[in-house]
Amino acid sequence: MKFRASELPLTPLSLKDTISIRTGDWKYVEPFYEEKLSPCISACPVGTDVTSCIALLAKEEFQEAAKLWKESNPFPGVCGRVCPRFCERECLRQHLGGSITIHLLERFIGDLNVDIQNKSQKTGKKMAVIGSGPAGLSCAYHLSRKGYKVTLFEKEKLLGGLLRAIPSYRLPPQIVDKEIEGILKQGIDIEINKESGKDFSLEELKQQFDAICIATGLKERKLNIRGTELFNVWSGREFLKLNNDIQNKKITVIGGGDTAIDAARVALRKGSEVFVFYRRRREDMPANPYEVEEAIEEGVNIKYLSEPLRIEKCSSFLRLFLKKKADENSEFFIDTDGVVMAVGEEREMLNNEIKDTFLCGDILTQKGTVSHAIGSGKETASLIHKYFFGEETSITLPAVVESEDLNLDYFKEEYPPEEKKRDMSQRIKDFDEIYQGLTREEVIIKEATRCFGCGKCSGCDNCYVFCPDAAIFKQDGKYIIDYDHCKGCGICMEECPRGVISMRRTEK
Ligand SMILES: Cc1cc2nc3c(=O)[nH]c(=O)nc-3n(C[C@H](O)[C@H](O)[C@H](O)COP(=O)(O)OP(=O)(O)OC[C@H]3O[C@@H](n4cnc5c(N)ncnc54)[C@H](O)[C@@H]3O)c2cc1C
């Protein structure tokens, strides 16, 4: 049916155009851009900007990615191999194909061996750091990059602390050497074979330095049972340092942490038959679950809920007595050629009442991971800087992206590359590294481009394209909301793949 204009009912007609009518005044909620923290960054004990580094890798800007990573963590090669991967557990990609294998990208970055320069302005302050494990080295690195003159004291001949105890099939020593070299290039002085409390006292150091940081780690816990003093009964760390011939021997390990599992796998590689006794259940073991899995696969026998009672010397072997947990009458024994006691660590009593003294790493946090030690060293360096020079620019931490903040319609289901592992029959014959890293192509094509980039604007234009009121503009590569005409419909937020747009109440 057709009408003539004169037959139509009267309708209100605006004499102005839509630009001059402030339709935006109608809204009571409005969108705003807010870059958020991705869950991987929030879970990382070092706080590395993982998403920005991965975005650089995806653009093949490898050097830039490595430099950015090393701004916060000077040990990507180490952490890429041994960190328990807190980041990957939180990665939102796990809902669409599988978490990004961040450890492999980190390892790739580490293996590029990119050094970063120290361009800091000197503060004139002198710091002593005692202990050269990952915590002490990280603290020294960050202090040096803030302009402090740092001297690192280490009681051993080699720097690296417990990184040196991790067997080479998981962490080749040359990776540790290379990354320590990069740290020392920041301008750190070292004093090796110098033990505090023996070769010097804290009071003496106080005369020469403005402050001291103690990063001496934890000492091994001893089991209070009969027979631990016998020949061929070792502590976990002791055993891992030994260059002993235990071909065709039977070795028994007590414990369920990283040290116990490493001792067992080392013994296995040296040609022994290996038994591990742990007092709790498998799911309670502090060691990394995939390493327990691999140890079993390699032939280590693990018995759970078993507690050691005593060790006795028999003619040419040792007899280890145990009992089933919570059952006094369940005593049993195993005959063995050697016993490794790897039953955890404890803190040494410390008098840290001394003024201008700080702590970092395991001795402070007792977290027992390399990345926590590195993060703690970094945090203590910031604390020391704040102590001398007041507040560092305070940073309010942004919100963490949650799964529902993302629009998964914009991402395809894609799977991580398979991790290349040496065949079991080969790997138990030597101490060569078990896992291989990713190739350049795998980094760019498979992994880095799979990252959602949670919380970071990638400039995809969705907000700009979908806004029904054309109330979003682009200026110098940035999006600007025209609040005079935005009606607060929230479509931009809905269509943002990465959760960068949030809504807030409009102030009237
Ligand atoms: C066998 C083994 C396997 C491990 N595997 C893993 C793993 O896969 N992943 C993981 O994240 N973590 C692992 N860990 C734990 C990790 O190595 C530690 O949590 C981490 O090294 C702690 O760092 P730190 O710097 O606080 O202390 P440490 O690494 O213990 O370093 C302390 C340093 O201080 C020095 N020192 C001590 N006393 C003095 C003194 N009086 N004067 C001067 N110097 C002193 C020591 O010689 C040492 O170099 C493993 C540990 C072991 C033993």
The ligand as a Gaussian input file, in Angstrom:
#p B3LYP/6-31G(d) Opt

LIG

0 1
 C       67.973000     -31.635000      42.950000
 C       67.123000     -30.434000      42.896000
 C       66.248000     -30.299000      41.845000
 C       65.433000     -29.161000      41.762000
 N       64.586000     -29.045000      40.714000
 C       63.821000     -27.957000      40.576000
 C       62.978000     -27.786000      39.458000
 O       62.905000     -28.631000      38.570000
 N       62.244000     -26.643000      39.363000
 C       62.293000     -25.676000      40.321000
 O       61.649000     -24.658000      40.161000
 N       63.082000     -25.810000      41.409000
 C       63.838000     -26.919000      41.569000
 N       64.647000     -27.067000      42.674000
 C       64.591000     -26.028000      43.728000
 C       65.420000     -24.790000      43.377000
 O       66.668000     -25.164000      42.871000
 C       65.537000     -23.875000      44.592000
 O       64.249000     -23.569000      45.070000
 C       66.276000     -22.581000      44.263000
 O       67.559000     -22.844000      43.757000
 C       66.394000     -21.684000      45.497000
 O       67.163000     -20.563000      45.171000
 P       67.944000     -19.691000      46.264000
 O       68.760000     -18.737000      45.487000
 O       66.986000     -19.173000      47.249000
 O       68.873000     -20.720000      47.042000
 P       70.009000     -21.718000      46.545000
 O       69.816000     -22.127000      45.150000
 O       70.043000     -22.782000      47.591000
 O       71.337000     -20.854000      46.614000
 C       71.915000     -20.469000      47.823000
 C       73.382000     -20.127000      47.578000
 O       73.935000     -19.567000      48.745000
 C       75.217000     -20.134000      48.971000
 N       75.497000     -20.038000      50.412000
 C       74.862000     -20.691000      51.406000
 N       75.369000     -20.317000      52.599000
 C       76.344000     -19.420000      52.333000
 C       77.235000     -18.673000      53.154000
 N       77.213000     -18.780000      54.473000
 N       78.104000     -17.829000      52.570000
 C       78.130000     -17.695000      51.210000
 N       77.330000     -18.385000      50.388000
 C       76.436000     -19.233000      50.945000
 C       75.063000     -21.559000      48.483000
 O       76.316000     -22.153000      48.218000
 C       74.232000     -21.334000      47.225000
 O       75.041000     -21.049000      46.118000
 C       65.477000     -28.170000      42.798000
 C       66.362000     -28.325000      43.860000
 C       67.154000     -29.438000      43.915000
 C       68.111000     -29.598000      45.066000

